[in-house]
Amino acid sequence: MHLVKSDSLIERGLDAANYNIFEQNRIWARHASEKPDVAASLMRTIRAIHTRLKEERELSALSIGAGNEPQFRILQSAFQKGLWLYDVDGAALATLQERQTRQHLENVRLLQGDYTIDFRDSAAAGRTRDALLDGSRQDLITLHHSLYYSNAATWPRLVKALYDEVLAPNGAIHAVMMSARETRPHTTTWLYNRFANRFFGASTDQDLLGLRQQLREVHALKDCEISSETRQVQFWVDDFDLFMAVVWMILLYPHAHDYTLEQRIEITEFVIENYWIPKRPLVQSQDYVTLHKLGPAQSMAIFGGR
């Protein structure tokens, strides 16, 4: 009976690889402790923006790689001037459009595009701002788990383009992603590196804290103060299909790594033995980096040189 059950789980684990990235993100957002964790960091950033403003006014925000936007309620209520939800995935935007229509949310606007093209450098970002954002600069730009889909070598140029051409004075860029520096067994970074390295000789080089250091060293951003932190979140759902769907998202199958059938069977068996049977949640260390656009006198006064 145990073998039959295991075989059944393996088949379900393989089938779970067919979930699309939007569905995987939605499962993660619903069952991980990440949503309140990101919300707390995001609210601190929004409060800092308000503190820097010299007058009361409505704010606008751009969410790049919005997906199903788990922070929708916060962003929609805080940015009444306009909330631009930008994503390459039409299915994600369709879900957001249904909500926008159902709740009569006039401040929410949906944009489909590829940020690696539309914001790849300052010239492209300026054109995109004029063409898609009505020429308006944004008080907040979020990059929540969206930088995975670009080469880390391009990040400094991308962030500088957003900072110079899209971000408003006194605004902020708020980014979050899985920590590349985590080495503890059974964390999501460890799980990714275990199989990506074994089967493809790859490991994650997408280091958000490394980007922070790069931007500081080159002094590329005028009047910018950068803050960062690393926090731990957990994911567990008592449904093997949904659990495995998130595992495949973490392993970047098939968008970055097209594991063979034999490799996918081995991965599924490993997850059953090491996570599912002992009911071990996925633990993820994730990095937060926030860029604050300040006046020269504000920089040291507000953030104390962090």
Buried (B, 14 or more C-beta within 10 A) or exposed (E): EEEEEBEEBBEBBBEBBEBEBBBBBBBBBEBBBBBEBBBEBBEBBBEBBEEBBEEEEEBBBBBBBBBBBBBBEBBBEBBEEBBBBBBBBEBBBEBBBEBBEEEEBEBBBBBBBEBBEBBBBBEBBBEBBEEBBEEBBBBBBBBBBBBBBBEBEEBBBBBBBBBBBBBBEBBBBBBBBBBBEBEEEBBBBBBBBBBBEEBBEBEBEBBBBBBBEBBEEEEBBEBBBBBBBBBBBBBBBEEBBBBBBBBBBBBBBEEEBEBEEEBBBBBBBBBBEEBBEEEEBBBBBBBBBBBBBBEEEBBEEBBEEE
